[in-house]
Amino acid sequence: MDLVVILVLSLAFLLFSLWRLSSGRGKLPPGPTPLPIIGNFLQIDLNDTSQSLAHFSQTYGPVFTLYFGSQPTVVLHGYKAVKEALIDHGEEFSERGRFPILDKVSQGRHIGFSHGNVWKLTRQFTLTTLKNLFMGKKTIEARVQEEAQRLVKELKKTNGSPCDPQFIIGCAPCNVLCSIIFQNCFSYEDKDFLNLIEKLKECTKFLRSPWFQVCNAFPILLDYCPGNHNIFFKNYIYIKSCFLEKIKEHEESLDVTNPQDFIDYLLIQRLKENANQHLNYSLEHMASFVTELFFGGTESLSSTMRIALLLLMKHPHITAKVQEEIDHVIGRHRSPCMQDKRHMPYTNAMVHEVQRFIGIPPISVLHEVIYDTKFRNYIIPKGTKVMMSLTSVLHDSKEFPNPEIFDPGHFLDGNGNFKKSDHFMPFSAGKRMCVGDSLARMELFLFLTTILQNFKVKSLDDPKNIDTTPGSRTSSVPPTSLMYFIPAY
């Protein structure tokens, strides 16, 4: 092709991009001027997106627009804006933003990322099934308690020597999900289990990387560029194939009168909804369904637990108060249970403060508006992506004095009783709130109280020198750290 023609076409494309960006901004909230094609990418620190959003909010207010590539994303910063969208206008903001990478590996079969009427049906099924399992013959609480004791057993094997508990801590929530999904618990030395955890870890590393954000903005890169996305695809397919085999095994032995786990309930639902084309319960769909559930309930929880241990070592006076409450309410010779929580306000406040302080995730999963929506003084066109800064809610200084300080007092009243807060949104809020929030809260409380019941947790370094800054504020990945687990008795 003639060089002149190439230059003319390139100029035309550039002018079209500029016109497209400028023509759409009249309806949208203000924001920094985007560049053609790449948008505002050069103005955003992809390793600390939440801090970048805070910086933009100082200039443009709590509602502003960023361009990730050529597509606009409306950003909501601060409790009032987030609450107004997710709670007051929950239906308008209830659609999920598109993720080309996840669409590619799951063929659009999602739970948390599904669209239209499908997400309502799958969400209702998931919530109902988890409720049934919470109340079943072997309750979810009993499964978590068993895993907590298994975790203690593994930590005792360290014999009070310095260790990095990253792997052991990561096994616990993974095993709980395995028990819930297909009723299997693994030894922490099981080769298949170790392989599954390693694949999951590699997938999560990619999902938390800046490259993931770039690939979602420019999906053409997925087919033509080398990168970690190819490793992610390979590992995701491996994990999905493992669950597909479990589903086939369950299909052969299914007793519709006595479901034992999530896959059993899913197969029974398939029989009921066989003619429902909206759900399309093929084996492939169910495998994607279960894989997403598994991803959502493992790595983020283990990261939260690891940062919690760092915070407890850094603040030994807080740890001492928690252990004093454990000794008073539970003692040393029975396993903690969820009924204990109502009698343990300080421990409950500590667990909430861990989640508030670290903010996993710092930014909500993308939403979309389902139709042209008037929000404050702006018009957000149908299909526009919407991003909420959860960190801005969890670190609101008006609700939480000195929000950058780890202090369980943020959730205690003047009499030492536990105090709820509407700003507590670590699982987001509204119609698309995380379906596993109840399970995650249970695991955090039972795992942490069981560890502190059995061990004195100490650092190799002076507590003042412990780094509790996440390795990436985009993902809140905890830094690695060696620590002692000294048996309490």
C-alpha positions in Angstrom: 0.0 0.0 0.0 1.3 3.5 -0.9 2.8 5.4 2.0 0.6 8.4 1.3 -2.5 6.2 1.6 -1.3 4.8 4.9 -0.6 8.2 6.3 -4.0 9.5 5.2 -5.8 6.5 6.7 -3.8 6.9 10.0 -4.7 10.6 10.2 -8.3 9.8 9.5 -8.4 7.2 12.2 -6.7 9.6 14.6 -9.2 12.3 13.9 -12.1 9.9 14.2 -10.8 8.7 17.6 -10.5 12.3 18.8 -14.0 13.1 17.6 -15.4 10.0 19.2 -13.8 10.8 22.6 -14.8 14.5 22.6 -18.4 13.8 21.3 -19.2 11.4 24.2 -17.9 13.6 27.0 -20.8 16.1 26.9 -23.1 13.6 28.6 -20.5 12.0 30.9 -19.0 13.3 34.1 -15.7 15.3 33.8 -12.3 13.7 33.8 -8.8 14.0 32.5 -8.4 14.4 28.8 -7.9 11.0 27.1 -5.4 10.3 24.4 -6.7 8.6 21.2 -6.7 4.8 21.3 -5.0 4.4 24.7 -7.3 6.8 26.7 -6.0 7.7 30.2 -3.7 4.7 30.6 -0.6 6.8 30.9 -2.1 8.8 33.7 -3.1 5.8 35.9 -0.7 3.9 38.1 -1.9 0.3 37.3 0.0 -0.9 40.4 -1.9 1.5 42.6 -5.1 2.2 40.9 -7.0 3.2 44.0 -4.4 5.9 44.8 -4.8 7.2 41.2 -8.5 7.4 41.6 -8.1 9.3 44.9 -5.9 11.8 43.1 -8.4 12.3 40.3 -11.3 12.7 42.7 -9.5 15.7 44.3 -9.6 17.4 40.9 -12.9 16.2 39.4 -15.0 15.3 42.4 -16.6 12.0 43.5 -18.0 11.2 40.0 -15.6 11.4 37.1 -14.8 9.6 33.8 -11.7 7.7 32.8 -10.9 6.0 29.5 -9.3 2.6 29.6 -8.5 2.5 25.9 -11.3 4.1 23.8 -14.1 3.1 26.1 -15.3 5.4 28.9 -15.6 4.2 32.5 -17.5 6.3 35.1 -15.7 6.2 38.5 -17.5 6.6 41.8 -15.4 7.7 44.7 -16.6 8.0 48.3 -19.4 6.5 50.3 -22.2 8.8 49.2 -21.6 8.2 45.5 -21.0 4.5 45.8 -24.1 4.0 48.1 -26.2 6.1 45.8 -25.4 3.9 42.8 -25.3 0.4 44.4 -28.2 0.8 46.9 -30.4 3.7 45.9 -30.1 3.0 42.1 -29.2 -0.7 42.4 -31.3 -1.9 39.4 -29.9 0.7 37.0 -26.3 -0.2 38.0 -26.9 -4.0 38.2 -25.3 -5.1 35.0 -21.8 -6.5 35.1 -19.0 -5.0 33.0 -17.5 -7.0 30.2 -14.2 -8.9 30.8 -13.0 -10.3 27.4 -10.4 -12.5 29.1 -12.9 -14.3 31.2 -15.4 -14.5 28.4 -12.8 -16.2 26.3 -12.0 -18.9 28.8 -15.6 -19.6 29.9 -17.5 -18.9 26.7 -19.6 -16.3 28.6 -20.8 -18.8 31.2 -20.4 -16.9 34.5 -21.9 -16.4 37.9 -20.5 -13.1 39.0 -19.9 -11.8 35.5 -23.2 -13.0 33.8 -25.5 -10.6 32.1 -29.2 -10.1 31.5 -31.6 -12.4 33.4 -29.0 -15.1 33.7 -27.2 -13.5 36.6 -30.4 -13.2 38.6 -31.2 -16.9 38.1 -27.6 -18.1 38.9 -27.2 -15.8 41.8 -30.5 -17.0 43.4 -29.5 -20.6 42.9 -26.1 -20.0 44.4 -27.5 -18.2 47.5 -30.2 -20.9 48.0 -27.7 -23.7 47.7 -25.2 -22.2 50.1 -28.0 -21.6 52.5 -29.0 -25.3 52.2 -25.4 -26.4 52.8 -25.1 -24.0 55.8 -28.1 -25.9 57.4 -27.3 -29.4 56.0 -26.4 -32.6 57.9 -22.8 -31.6 57.8 -23.0 -27.8 57.9 -20.5 -25.5 56.3 -19.5 -24.3 59.8 -18.5 -27.9 60.7 -16.4 -28.1 57.5 -14.7 -24.9 58.3 -14.1 -26.0 61.9 -12.5 -29.2 60.7 -10.3 -27.3 58.3 -9.2 -24.9 61.1 -8.0 -27.9 63.2 -6.2 -29.3 60.1 -4.6 -25.9 59.7 -3.5 -25.9 63.4 -2.0 -29.4 62.9 0.0 -28.3 60.0 1.3 -25.2 61.8 2.4 -27.3 64.8 4.7 -29.2 62.4 6.8 -26.1 62.2 7.8 -26.8 65.8 8.0 -23.1 66.6 10.7 -22.5 64.0 10.6 -19.6 61.6 8.3 -20.3 58.6 6.6 -18.5 55.8 2.9 -19.7 56.2 1.8 -18.6 52.8 1.4 -22.1 51.4 -0.3 -23.5 54.6 -2.6 -20.6 54.9 -3.5 -20.9 51.2 -4.5 -24.5 51.6 -7.2 -23.9 54.2 -9.8 -21.9 52.2 -9.0 -24.0 49.1 -9.9 -27.1 51.0 -13.1 -25.6 52.4 -14.3 -24.8 48.9 -13.4 -28.3 47.7 -15.4 -29.8 50.6 -18.4 -27.6 49.7 -18.2 -28.1 46.0 -17.5 -31.8 45.7 -17.3 -33.1 49.3 -13.6 -33.8 49.2 -10.9 -32.7 51.6 -7.2 -33.2 50.8 -4.1 -33.7 52.7 -1.8 -30.7 52.4 0.8 -33.1 50.8 -1.6 -34.5 48.2 0.0 -34.1 44.8 -3.3 -33.3 42.9 -4.2 -30.8 45.6 -0.8 -29.1 45.4 -1.0 -29.0 41.6 -4.5 -27.4 41.9 -3.2 -24.8 44.3 -0.2 -23.9 42.1 -2.4 -23.5 39.0 -4.8 -21.3 41.0 -1.9 -19.2 42.4 -0.5 -18.6 38.8 -4.0 -17.6 37.6 -4.5 -15.2 40.5 -1.1 -13.6 39.9 -2.2 -12.8 36.3 -5.6 -11.5 37.3 -4.0 -9.1 39.7 -1.4 -7.8 37.3 -1.5 -4.6 35.2 -1.3 -6.7 32.1 -4.7 -8.1 32.9 -6.2 -4.6 32.8 -4.4 -3.8 29.6 -5.7 -7.0 27.9 -9.2 -6.3 29.0 -9.0 -2.8 27.4 -7.4 -4.1 24.2 -8.7 -7.7 23.8 -7.0 -8.0 20.4 -3.8 -8.6 22.3 -5.1 -11.9 23.6 -4.8 -13.5 20.1 -1.7 -11.8 18.8 0.7 -11.1 21.7 2.7 -13.4 23.9 2.3 -12.9 27.6 1.1 -14.3 30.9 -2.5 -14.5 29.6 -1.6 -17.6 27.7 -0.4 -19.3 31.0 -3.7 -18.1 32.6 -5.7 -19.7 29.8 -3.8 -23.0 30.1 -4.2 -23.1 33.9 -7.8 -22.1 33.9 -8.7 -24.8 31.4 -6.8 -27.3 33.6 -8.8 -26.3 36.8 -12.0 -26.3 34.8 -11.3 -29.8 33.5 -10.7 -31.1 37.1 -14.2 -29.8 38.0 -15.7 -31.3 34.9 -14.4 -34.7 35.9 -15.9 -34.3 39.3 -19.3 -33.3 37.8 -19.3 -36.4 35.6 -18.5 -38.6 38.7 -21.4 -36.9 40.6 -23.7 -37.4 37.6 -23.2 -41.2 37.8 -23.8 -41.5 41.5 -26.4 -38.7 42.0 -29.1 -39.3 44.6 -31.7 -36.6 44.0 -33.3 -37.2 47.4 -30.0 -36.7 49.3 -27.7 -34.0 47.8 -24.4 -33.8 49.6 -22.6 -30.9 48.0 -22.8 -28.0 45.6 -22.4 -30.1 42.5 -25.2 -32.4 43.6 -27.5 -29.4 43.9 -26.4 -28.1 40.5 -27.2 -31.4 38.9 -30.6 -31.5 40.5 -31.2 -28.0 39.3 -30.2 -29.1 35.8 -32.9 -31.8 35.9 -35.5 -29.2 37.0 -34.5 -26.6 34.5 -33.7 -28.9 31.6 -35.9 -26.9 29.2 -34.7 -23.5 30.4 -32.6 -22.1 27.6 -31.6 -19.1 29.6 -29.5 -21.2 32.0 -28.3 -23.9 29.6 -27.0 -26.3 32.2 -24.6 -28.2 30.0 -21.7 -30.0 31.7 -19.4 -27.3 30.3 -21.5 -24.6 31.7 -21.6 -26.2 35.1 -17.8 -26.6 35.1 -17.4 -22.9 34.4 -20.0 -22.1 37.1 -18.1 -24.1 39.7 -14.6 -22.9 38.6 -15.7 -19.3 39.1 -17.1 -20.1 42.5 -13.7 -21.7 43.4 -11.7 -18.7 42.2 -13.8 -16.3 44.1 -13.5 -18.0 47.5 -9.8 -18.9 47.8 -6.9 -16.6 47.1 -8.5 -13.3 48.3 -9.4 -15.0 51.6 -5.9 -16.5 52.1 -4.4 -13.0 51.3 -6.6 -11.5 53.9 -5.5 -14.0 56.5 -1.8 -13.5 55.8 -2.1 -9.8 56.1 -4.1 -10.3 59.3 -1.2 -12.2 60.9 1.2 -9.5 59.9 -1.0 -6.9 61.5 -1.4 -8.9 64.7 2.3 -9.3 65.0 2.9 -5.6 64.4 0.3 -4.7 67.1 0.9 -7.2 69.9 -1.3 -5.3 72.3 -4.3 -5.9 70.0 -3.3 -9.6 69.8 -3.1 -9.8 73.6 -6.7 -8.4 73.9 -8.0 -10.9 71.3 -6.4 -13.8 73.1 -7.6 -12.7 76.4 -11.2 -12.7 75.0 -10.6 -16.1 73.5 -9.5 -17.5 76.8 -12.5 -15.9 78.6 -15.2 -17.0 76.1 -13.9 -20.2 74.5 -11.1 -21.5 76.6 -8.3 -23.8 75.4 -10.1 -27.1 74.9 -13.0 -26.7 72.5 -13.1 -25.4 68.9 -14.4 -21.9 68.3 -17.9 -21.6 66.8 -19.9 -18.9 65.2 -22.1 -18.5 68.3 -19.0 -17.3 70.1 -18.8 -14.2 67.9 -21.7 -12.5 69.7 -19.9 -12.7 73.0 -16.5 -11.6 71.5 -17.0 -7.9 70.4 -13.2 -7.1 70.4 -12.3 -10.2 68.2 -15.2 -9.4 65.9 -14.1 -5.8 65.6 -10.5 -7.0 64.9 -11.7 -9.2 62.0 -13.8 -6.4 60.6 -10.8 -4.0 61.0 -8.5 -6.3 59.1 -10.9 -6.3 56.1 -11.4 -2.5 56.3 -7.7 -1.7 56.6 -6.5 -3.8 53.7 -9.5 -3.5 51.4 -9.5 -6.7 49.2 -10.4 -5.8 46.6 -9.7 -2.1 46.6 -11.9 -1.5 43.6 -15.2 -3.2 42.9 -15.7 -5.6 40.0 -16.9 -3.4 37.0 -20.6 -2.7 36.7 -22.6 -1.4 33.7 -25.8 0.7 33.6 -28.6 -1.3 32.0 -30.1 1.8 30.3 -29.4 5.5 29.9 -29.2 6.6 33.5 -29.4 10.1 35.0 -27.0 10.2 37.9 -26.7 13.5 39.8 -26.3 16.0 37.0 -25.0 13.6 34.4 -26.3 11.2 31.8 -24.6 7.8 31.8 -25.3 6.0 28.5 -26.6 2.4 28.5 -23.7 -0.1 28.6 -21.2 2.3 30.1 -18.8 0.7 32.6 -18.9 1.9 36.2 -16.1 1.5 38.7 -16.5 2.0 42.4 -13.5 2.7 44.7 -14.2 0.5 47.7 -11.0 1.8 49.4 -12.5 5.3 49.4 -15.5 4.0 51.4 -13.4 1.8 53.8 -11.0 4.6 54.4 -13.5 7.4 54.9 -12.0 9.6 57.7 -15.4 10.9 58.7 -16.6 7.3 59.5 -13.2 5.9 60.6 -11.0 8.4 62.4 -7.4 7.9 61.3 -8.3 5.4 58.6 -4.6 4.6 57.8 -4.2 3.2 61.4 -5.1 -0.4 62.2 -7.5 0.0 65.1 -10.4 -2.4 66.1 -11.9 0.6 67.9 -13.3 1.7 64.6 -16.0 -1.0 65.2 -16.5 -0.5 68.9 -18.8 1.9 70.7 -18.0 3.7 74.0 -19.0 0.7 76.0 -16.8 -1.8 74.1 -19.7 -3.3 72.3 -19.5 -4.2 68.6 -20.6 -1.4 66.3 -21.8 -1.9 62.8 -21.0 0.5 60.0 -22.8 1.1 56.7 -19.3 1.9 55.3 -18.2 -1.6 55.7 -18.2 -2.8 52.1 -15.3 -5.2 51.6 -17.6 -7.4 49.5 -19.2 -4.5 47.7 -22.9 -3.9 48.2 -26.3 -4.1 46.5 -27.7 -6.5 44.0 -24.3 -7.8 42.8 -22.7 -8.1 46.2 -20.3 -11.1 46.5 -22.4 -14.2 47.0 -19.8 -15.8 49.3 -19.6 -13.0 51.8 -21.2 -15.0 54.6 -18.8 -17.9 54.0 -15.8 -15.6 53.9 -16.7 -13.9 57.2 -17.2 -17.3 58.8 -13.8 -18.5 57.6 -12.0 -15.4 58.7 -13.5 -15.5 62.2 -13.0 -19.3 62.8 -9.5 -19.5 61.2 -8.1 -16.5 63.0 -9.6 -17.4 66.4 -8.5 -21.0 66.1 -4.9 -19.9 65.3 -4.7 -17.4 68.1 -6.3 -20.0 70.5 -3.4 -22.4 69.8 -0.4 -20.2 69.1 1.6 -17.1 70.1 2.4 -15.5 66.7 5.7 -13.7 66.7 7.9 -12.0 64.1 11.6 -12.5 63.6 12.0 -8.7 63.5 10.9 -5.9 65.8 7.1 -5.5 65.5 7.7 -1.8 64.5 9.6 -2.9 61.4 6.9 -5.3 60.1 5.8 -4.2 56.6 2.0 -4.4 56.3 1.9 -2.5 53.0 0.5 -4.8 50.4 2.9 -5.7 47.5 0.4 -4.2 45.0 -2.4 -1.9 46.1 -4.3 -2.9 43.0 -4.6 -6.4 44.4 -3.6 -6.0 48.0 -1.1 -8.9 47.8 0.6 -9.3 51.2 4.4 -9.2 51.4 6.1 -12.4 52.3 7.3 -12.7 55.9 8.8 -15.3 58.1 7.1 -15.8 61.5 7.0 -18.1 64.6 3.9 -20.1 65.5 4.7 -21.0 69.1 2.2 -23.4 70.7 0.3 -21.6 73.5 0.1 -24.8 75.6 
